[in-house]
Amino acid sequence: MDKINSHNQLDQKTLTKSFHRWFWGALTCFSQEHMQTFGYMASMLPILRKLYPEHKDQVKAIKAYTAFFNTNPMLGTVIIGITASMEQARADGKEIDGETINDMRAGLMGPIAGIGDSLIDGTLIPILLGISLGMSSGGSPLGAIFYIIAWVLIAYFGQRFLYFRGYKFGDQAVSFLVGKQGAAVRHAIGTVGSMVVGGVLASWVSVTTSLKLTGANGKVFLNLQDKLDSIYPGLLTVAVTFFCWWLMTKKHVSAIWTMLILVVIALVGVLVGFFNPGLSY
């Protein structure tokens, strides 16, 4: 591809358009075979059209983005920004080709997914949900309203910041994200995420049994929940949590199937008298 002219340099409008395509369409045509590949391609189209006026050059450049791509959609925004910077450098005639770009994004997919899943799914979302649940006590809609507004603002402006930071630092960000500093960040975020999930679990999840055994005189001689609390308060809650962890981590059961299994267990438990939903008819 020929070196581009100075008037084809990326501007704010083109970069913003690229970011918006990723923000709204990161999971475009999502499938198990391609994952986020087409969302990635869609976000790069404004970049390629700006940098390469000739159609044949656009076709040649876009082939670099047909490879498999999958990472955390929120933090993965930084990869799109880095790619835009590298694509501009390639169009300027620097020694960067499609294989170099593919190597970069392939190397960043895993680290970014690890950081993003721990930070967003394991830390940020539980914190927001914990605040929202507290605001929703008594049936108030404020909790749901807060969560929607807070999540939208954080998602949009957070991803926008990461996109333009990635574009600004370019391939300089790669060494940080995949190096020792990046590994330390991922470990720290994972630890914090585990603490947050544990706090949410202890505050908002409660599994108890209503099983009681009565004697011939009608008096209760065994209250199972009281016995369990004397041994380990919250034992059933911990047991159910580890059961879910075992299903999803060790047996690779999806979250949907795990929830369905819990529903079945709850229904059977109510039928046999192990659980009491506290409903009156």
C-alpha positions as CSV (number, residue, x, y, z in Angstrom):
1,M,0.0,0.0,0.0
2,D,1.2,3.5,-0.8
3,K,2.1,6.0,1.8
4,I,-0.9,8.2,2.6
5,N,-1.0,11.9,2.3
6,S,-1.1,14.2,5.3
7,H,-4.8,15.2,4.7
8,N,-5.8,11.5,5.4
9,Q,-4.5,11.6,9.0
10,L,-7.1,10.4,11.5
11,D,-9.2,13.2,13.0
12,Q,-11.4,13.4,16.1
13,K,-14.6,12.7,14.0
14,T,-13.2,9.5,12.5
15,L,-11.9,8.2,15.8
16,T,-15.2,9.0,17.6
17,K,-17.1,7.2,14.8
18,S,-14.9,4.2,15.2
19,F,-15.4,4.2,19.0
20,H,-19.2,4.4,18.7
21,R,-19.2,1.4,16.3
22,W,-17.4,-0.6,18.9
23,F,-19.5,0.7,21.8
24,W,-22.8,-0.1,20.1
25,G,-21.7,-3.1,18.0
26,A,-18.9,-5.0,19.8
27,L,-21.0,-8.1,19.7
28,T,-22.3,-7.6,16.1
29,C,-22.9,-11.0,14.4
30,F,-21.6,-12.7,17.5
31,S,-21.1,-16.5,17.2
32,Q,-19.1,-19.2,18.8
33,E,-16.9,-19.3,15.7
34,H,-16.1,-15.6,15.3
35,M,-17.0,-14.1,18.7
36,Q,-16.3,-10.3,18.3
37,T,-14.5,-10.5,15.0
38,F,-17.2,-8.6,13.0
39,G,-17.7,-6.0,15.7
40,Y,-13.9,-5.4,15.5
41,M,-14.1,-5.1,11.7
42,A,-17.0,-2.7,11.9
43,S,-15.2,-0.4,14.3
44,M,-12.1,-0.3,12.0
45,L,-14.0,0.5,8.8
46,P,-14.1,4.3,9.4
47,I,-10.3,4.2,10.1
48,L,-9.5,2.3,6.9
49,R,-11.8,4.5,4.8
50,K,-10.0,7.6,6.1
51,L,-6.5,6.3,5.8
52,Y,-6.8,4.5,2.4
53,P,-8.8,6.5,-0.2
54,E,-8.4,3.7,-2.8
55,H,-10.8,0.8,-2.5
56,K,-8.2,-1.8,-3.3
57,D,-6.1,-0.6,-0.4
58,Q,-9.1,-0.7,1.9
59,V,-9.7,-4.3,0.9
60,K,-6.1,-5.3,1.5
61,A,-6.0,-3.6,4.9
62,I,-9.2,-5.1,6.2
63,K,-7.9,-8.6,5.8
64,A,-5.9,-8.1,9.0
65,Y,-9.2,-7.9,10.9
66,T,-10.7,-11.2,9.7
67,A,-8.9,-13.2,12.4
68,F,-10.7,-14.5,15.5
69,F,-11.1,-11.9,18.2
70,N,-12.6,-12.1,21.7
71,T,-12.0,-10.2,24.9
72,N,-13.8,-8.2,27.6
73,P,-16.0,-5.8,25.6
74,M,-15.5,-2.9,27.9
75,L,-11.8,-2.9,28.6
76,G,-11.2,-4.4,25.1
77,T,-11.9,-0.8,23.8
78,V,-8.3,0.0,24.5
79,I,-7.2,-2.6,21.9
80,I,-9.3,-0.9,19.3
81,G,-7.6,2.4,20.1
82,I,-4.1,0.8,20.0
83,T,-5.1,-0.7,16.6
84,A,-6.2,2.6,15.2
85,S,-2.8,4.1,16.2
86,M,-0.9,1.2,14.6
87,E,-3.0,1.3,11.5
88,Q,-2.2,5.0,11.0
89,A,1.5,4.1,11.5
90,R,1.2,1.4,8.9
91,A,-0.5,3.8,6.4
92,D,2.4,6.3,7.1
93,G,4.8,3.7,5.7
94,K,6.3,2.4,9.0
95,E,7.3,-1.2,9.3
96,I,4.0,-2.5,10.6
97,D,2.0,-5.0,8.6
98,G,-1.2,-7.0,9.2
99,E,0.6,-9.8,10.9
100,T,2.1,-7.4,13.4
101,I,-1.4,-6.0,14.2
102,N,-2.8,-9.6,14.6
103,D,0.1,-10.5,16.9
104,M,-0.6,-7.4,19.0
105,R,-4.3,-8.1,19.5
106,A,-3.8,-11.8,19.9
107,G,-1.4,-11.1,22.7
108,L,-3.7,-8.6,24.4
109,M,-7.0,-10.6,24.2
110,G,-6.2,-12.8,27.2
111,P,-4.7,-10.2,29.6
112,I,-7.5,-7.7,28.8
113,A,-10.1,-10.4,29.3
114,G,-8.6,-11.3,32.7
115,I,-8.5,-7.7,33.9
116,G,-11.9,-6.8,32.5
117,D,-13.7,-9.9,33.8
118,S,-12.3,-9.4,37.3
119,L,-12.7,-5.6,37.4
120,I,-16.0,-5.2,35.6
121,D,-17.9,-8.5,36.3
122,G,-16.3,-9.4,39.6
123,T,-15.9,-6.0,41.2
124,L,-17.7,-3.0,39.6
125,I,-21.1,-4.7,38.8
126,P,-21.4,-6.4,42.3
127,I,-20.6,-3.0,43.9
128,L,-23.3,-1.2,41.8
129,L,-25.8,-4.0,42.5
130,G,-25.1,-3.9,46.2
131,I,-25.8,-0.2,46.3
132,S,-28.9,-0.6,44.1
133,L,-30.3,-3.4,46.4
134,G,-29.9,-1.2,49.4
135,M,-31.7,1.7,47.6
136,S,-34.5,-0.7,46.6
137,S,-35.5,-1.8,50.1
138,G,-39.2,-1.6,50.6
139,G,-39.9,-1.9,46.8
140,S,-38.4,1.5,45.9
141,P,-37.6,1.9,42.2
142,L,-34.6,4.2,43.0
143,G,-32.2,1.3,43.0
144,A,-33.0,0.2,39.5
145,I,-32.9,3.8,38.2
146,F,-29.6,4.3,39.9
147,Y,-28.1,1.2,38.4
148,I,-29.2,1.9,34.9
149,I,-27.9,5.5,35.0
150,A,-24.7,4.7,36.7
151,W,-23.9,1.7,34.4
152,V,-24.6,3.6,31.2
153,L,-22.4,6.6,32.3
154,I,-19.5,4.4,33.5
155,A,-19.7,2.2,30.4
156,Y,-19.8,5.0,27.9
157,F,-17.3,7.4,29.3
158,G,-15.0,4.7,30.6
159,Q,-14.8,3.0,27.2
160,R,-14.3,6.3,25.5
161,F,-11.5,7.2,27.8
162,L,-9.8,3.8,27.2
163,Y,-10.2,4.1,23.4
164,F,-8.5,7.4,23.1
165,R,-5.8,6.5,25.7
166,G,-5.1,3.4,23.6
167,Y,-4.8,5.5,20.5
168,K,-2.6,8.0,22.2
169,F,-0.1,5.5,23.6
170,G,-0.3,3.1,20.7
171,D,2.0,0.0,20.9
172,Q,3.6,1.5,24.1
173,A,0.6,0.3,26.0
174,V,1.2,-3.3,24.9
175,S,4.4,-3.8,27.0
176,F,2.5,-2.6,30.1
177,L,-0.6,-4.7,29.6
178,V,1.3,-8.0,28.9
179,G,4.3,-7.4,31.2
180,K,5.0,-7.8,34.9
181,Q,3.1,-4.7,35.8
182,G,0.0,-5.9,33.9
183,A,0.2,-9.3,35.6
184,A,0.4,-7.6,39.0
185,V,-2.6,-5.4,38.2
186,R,-4.6,-8.5,37.1
187,H,-3.7,-10.3,40.3
188,A,-4.7,-7.3,42.5
189,I,-8.0,-6.7,40.7
190,G,-8.8,-10.4,41.0
191,T,-8.2,-10.3,44.7
192,V,-10.3,-7.2,45.2
193,G,-13.0,-8.8,43.0
194,S,-13.1,-11.9,45.2
195,M,-13.5,-9.8,48.3
196,V,-16.3,-7.8,46.8
197,V,-18.2,-10.9,45.7
198,G,-17.7,-12.4,49.2
199,G,-19.1,-9.2,50.7
200,V,-22.1,-9.2,48.5
201,L,-22.7,-12.9,49.2
202,A,-22.6,-12.4,52.9
203,S,-24.9,-9.3,52.8
204,W,-27.6,-10.3,50.2
205,V,-27.6,-14.1,49.9
206,S,-29.3,-16.2,52.6
207,V,-30.2,-19.9,52.3
208,T,-32.0,-21.4,55.3
209,T,-34.1,-24.5,56.0
210,S,-37.4,-24.8,57.7
211,L,-37.1,-28.5,58.5
212,K,-38.2,-29.3,62.0
213,L,-38.8,-32.7,63.6
214,T,-41.5,-33.1,66.2
215,G,-42.2,-35.8,68.7
216,A,-45.4,-37.7,69.5
217,N,-46.5,-34.9,71.8
218,G,-46.2,-32.4,69.0
219,K,-43.2,-30.6,70.5
220,V,-40.2,-29.7,68.3
221,F,-37.2,-31.7,69.4
222,L,-34.9,-30.8,66.4
223,N,-34.8,-27.5,64.6
224,L,-32.2,-28.1,61.8
225,Q,-31.5,-24.5,61.1
226,D,-30.7,-23.7,64.8
227,K,-28.4,-26.7,64.9
228,L,-26.6,-25.6,61.7
229,D,-26.3,-22.1,63.0
230,S,-24.7,-23.4,66.2
231,I,-22.1,-25.3,64.1
232,Y,-21.5,-22.7,61.3
233,P,-23.8,-19.7,60.8
234,G,-24.6,-19.4,57.1
235,L,-23.5,-23.0,56.3
236,L,-26.2,-23.6,53.7
237,T,-25.4,-20.3,52.0
238,V,-21.8,-21.3,51.7
239,A,-22.7,-24.8,50.5
240,V,-25.0,-23.5,47.8
241,T,-22.3,-21.0,46.7
242,F,-19.6,-23.7,46.4
243,F,-22.1,-25.9,44.6
244,C,-22.6,-23.2,42.0
245,W,-18.9,-22.6,41.7
246,W,-18.3,-26.3,41.3
247,L,-20.9,-26.6,38.5
248,M,-19.6,-23.6,36.5
249,T,-15.9,-24.0,37.1
250,K,-15.4,-27.7,37.3
251,K,-18.3,-29.1,35.2
252,H,-18.4,-26.1,32.9
253,V,-22.2,-25.7,33.3
254,S,-23.5,-22.4,32.0
255,A,-24.9,-19.7,34.3
256,I,-28.4,-20.3,32.8
257,W,-28.4,-24.0,33.5
258,T,-27.0,-23.4,37.0
259,M,-29.9,-21.1,37.7
260,L,-32.4,-23.7,36.4
261,I,-30.8,-26.4,38.6
262,L,-31.2,-24.1,41.6
263,V,-34.9,-23.5,40.7
264,V,-35.5,-27.3,40.5
265,I,-33.7,-27.8,43.9
266,A,-35.8,-25.0,45.4
267,L,-39.1,-26.6,44.1
268,V,-38.2,-30.0,45.3
269,G,-37.1,-28.6,48.7
270,V,-40.4,-26.8,49.1
271,L,-42.4,-30.0,48.2
272,V,-40.6,-32.1,50.8
273,G,-40.7,-29.4,53.4
274,F,-37.0,-28.6,53.5
275,F,-37.5,-25.0,52.4
276,N,-40.3,-22.7,53.3
277,P,-41.0,-19.8,50.8
278,G,-43.1,-18.0,53.4
279,L,-46.0,-17.7,51.1
280,S,-49.6,-17.5,52.3
281,Y,-52.6,-18.4,50.1
